[in-house]
Amino acid sequence: ERSFDVESIRKDFPILLREVNGKPLVYFDNAATSQTPQQVIDAIVDYYSRYNANIHRGVHTLSQEATDAYEEARRKVQQHFNAAKAHEIIFTSGTTHAINLVASGFSTLLKVGDEIIVSALEHHSNIVPWQMLAEKTGAILKVIPMNEQGMLKMDEYQQLLSEKTKLVFVNHVSNALGTVNPIKEIIDSAHNRGAAVLVDGAQAAPHIKADMQELDVDFYAVSAHKMCGPTGVGMLYGKEEWLKKLPPYQGGGEMIATVTFEKTTYADLPHKFEAGTPDICGGIAFGAALDYMNSIGYENIAAYEHELLAYATQELLKIEDLRIYGTSVEKTAVISFNIGSIHPYDIGTIIDKLGIAVRTGHHCAQPIMDYYKIPGTVRASFAFYNTREEIDNFVGAVKRAKNMLS
Ligand code: PMP
């Protein structure tokens, strides 16, 4: 069995050769956005160098080549997530757009007194659109609480479910803590009450290959930029029956069948939800990113990242007064921490001077910070191209910052 050859993988990422403040870059902000391999950069350059054209409309060769490549990318996304049909894959600008598309559609399906359930572990992207929906429709928003370990209280979830529940939306993995939520159980319980489920897969997608048919999920959203693809593109998976039921999100070109001033009819799936010229290059590059991730293999990625996570956790916990938030056994390679009463921003600023990129703050998940009664955390998030040496470097930098600040 071949061991994970991280040094050869690192050669695929030109940015990893950069220096920051005179030091080699240590990029531990992968949960915010991942870095881009040369294979994906090449797909972008190739598109704009050889076949940049608008899709689905032109009879000319370039337009056909672009259309074919874009639809091929859709099939790659379909295969990767094991959706039953290619037209169940809607290209969006990312997770946020995908969630808003569904939330907006549900405004025609909910009535006063219906209930919708969110979890305490969500990113603001998976809270705010539903609050807006509740305001618009008179539906009631309920929250699955969390515990000290950063896990959902599943018994309380079961209590919240009722015949009134229409929709449940949770993330697969928490961006702030890395907790992997028991989404299969969440989905099955919701379905038993006749409720639909949307899973925000933004943080799961780089680490876990989710199978749409096995999960039997109704909606699943991801962003390409968290899984080696470019920014500005993502996916909404929706079960065909749901996508047929939901009204279009935006009106415009591409999404129509016929237009007269009396009445417009909508195009079939997936085009009904893809108004306007999409990020054609981005979609194609998203496909290239999936090819890249799969060439390394999700099992290899997960095994290696778990080694990094275990090592970094062990080394960080040697620092006195350091507390890690999110201690679920099921977690991705994310460590959210504070040291004593030192402000996370101060640690982040000092270690940036040493070339290390981490995120500090509330991570767009203020309810989690409120739960722990803290303003924020330092979050180090690892990818398969990170190394143990980088972790040593990072832990050393955190110790220096602590000494300077206390
Ligand atoms: N949900 C989660 C769990 C996330 O981590 C993020 C990105 N930080 C989003 C949603 C939003 O993704 P995007 O900004 O790409 O739309």
Residues whose N, C-alpha, C, O or C-beta is under 5 A from the ligand:
A	BS01	PMP	A31 G94 T95 T96 H97 H123 S125 N171 V173 N175 D200 A202 Q203 S223
